[in-house]
Amino acid sequence: MDRPTTGMVTTDAVVIGAGPVGLFQVFQLGLQGIAAHVIDALPHPGGQCVELYADKPIYDIPAVPVCTGRELTERLLQQIAPFKTPLHLQQEVVALQRQPNQRFRVTTASGQVFDCATVFIAAGVGAFAPRRVALDGLNALENRQVHYHAIATERLTGQAVVVMGGDAAALEDALALAQAGTCASVTLLHRIDKFRVEPALEQALRTALAQGQLQLVIGQPTELECEGEHLTALEIATDDGSARLPLDALLPRLGLSPKLGPVADWGLAMERKQLCVSTETFATSEPGIFAVGDINTYPGKRKLIVCGFHEATLAAFAAAAVVRPEERVLLQYTTSSPRLHALLGVAS
Ligand SMILES: Cc1cc2nc3c(=O)[nH]c(=O)nc-3n(C[C@H](O)[C@H](O)[C@H](O)COP(=O)(O)OP(=O)(O)OC[C@H]3O[C@@H](n4cnc5c(N)ncnc54)[C@H](O)[C@@H]3O)c2cc1C
């Protein structure tokens, strides 16, 4: 992952969104010999696949009978590896402007600026923002002891972990950690003893509780207890007073609210919060700016990954004509083209 850098990045293409469609866009651009940089507001690639259903199976990816959201993302990252595309994570794109020389200027919230010939908006349903816990001092602990986004189980080994929330994401994360058996303890913290989940998931929780794999605390956190800059416990308001909950890590799972945010401010033609595109090129109303995946709309649009893959393929062909207007854009096969083999770094 690229850290926010200073200075301007100059590139052929910027892809906004590292969801499955943004990642496949990079692959198709690579086959066209178009260098790209990818920017995503999340701390990891995969978009909805990792943020909303990382460990659930997907059955409708061509030639992949079944894989999880995380596995699909890993395969897409493997597929784009030959192009060594920089991923700029945890950076929200806030501005997109055409420059007098007709190129584009893309700016992130951290102030990183990209100068590019083409832009691919693969922003899905918008940048995911986790609902925050309103407790004084908690923000400063984010990504150290407070993790709003998916985190690898190994990073929590030996820790007392508190998962907070009452919907499927909270219960699934708490159960997965409890079943991994690598944390010192796992506690599910929820304001009431009722959960907004399928009966089977609630049953799995009740069974794990009965077996002592994790504990349930009902209450609302009111205060942090810290030693220096280290969070050591939460003060909890409970029905019968208060309690102290010691912890090393807090995983709030209070839901995500996708915010379309700045995409709506870029002056592009939209219909019901989606970008209107041509189905030949997936260009938006602004030449040089393409929109692929869940963010776009056209007659017959279906929000499916396979549809986004098709859109990304045609958009890359159209972009080649923008980046290299003097060249004819030919269709070549990855099975037989020495040029594509060279781009992919495989022997002819
Ligand atoms: C529970 C569930 C199950 C699903 N199952 C299937 C299935 O089985 N098969 C299938 O085909 N589809 C399935 N889908 C739909 C599928 O996940 C979406 O169609 C797909 O994720 C769209 O990919 P995308 O790359 O267009 O957008 P997303 O996956 O939404 O990724 C967009 C990315 O853009 C980023 N972003 C947005 N705005 C900005 C900004 N301003 N700056 C920086 N980054 C930004 C976001 O953070 C996000 O990571 C499912 C969806 C859900 C919710």
The ligand as an ORCA input file, in Angstrom:
! r2SCAN-3c Opt
* xyz 0 1
  C     -24.255     -8.936      1.014
  C     -23.956     -8.799     -0.455
  C     -23.773     -9.925     -1.220
  C     -23.498     -9.809     -2.586
  N     -23.354    -10.952     -3.342
  C     -23.066    -10.843     -4.662
  C     -22.928    -12.014     -5.474
  O     -23.079    -13.136     -5.003
  N     -22.621    -11.835     -6.801
  C     -22.466    -10.589     -7.368
  O     -22.181    -10.507     -8.557
  N     -22.628     -9.480     -6.620
  C     -22.919     -9.571     -5.297
  N     -23.095     -8.438     -4.543
  C     -22.954     -7.132     -5.215
  C     -21.473     -6.816     -5.402
  O     -20.800     -6.861     -4.165
  C     -21.328     -5.444     -6.034
  O     -21.975     -5.459     -7.283
  C     -19.848     -5.110     -6.223
  O     -19.182     -5.039     -4.994
  C     -19.700     -3.773     -6.957
  O     -18.331     -3.561     -7.105
  P     -17.735     -2.090     -7.309
  O     -16.276     -2.286     -7.442
  O     -18.523     -1.412     -8.367
  O     -18.102     -1.300     -5.963
  P     -17.795     -1.573     -4.423
  O     -17.547     -3.003     -4.133
  O     -18.885     -0.878     -3.691
  O     -16.426     -0.785     -4.200
  C     -16.398      0.621     -4.336
  C     -15.206      1.163     -3.591
  O     -15.078      2.549     -3.884
  C     -14.651      3.234     -2.733
  N     -15.017      4.645     -2.858
  C     -16.236      5.186     -3.075
  N     -16.168      6.528     -3.168
  C     -14.860      6.854     -2.984
  C     -14.138      8.071     -2.937
  N     -14.738      9.262     -3.120
  N     -12.806      8.032     -2.691
  C     -12.171      6.835     -2.504
  N     -12.814      5.645     -2.530
  C     -14.133      5.659     -2.772
  C     -15.375      2.513     -1.597
  O     -14.699      2.703     -0.351
  C     -15.353      1.057     -2.075
  O     -14.255      0.331     -1.549
  C     -23.377     -8.527     -3.190
  C     -23.543     -7.375     -2.402
  C     -23.823     -7.503     -1.059
  C     -24.008     -6.256     -0.228
*
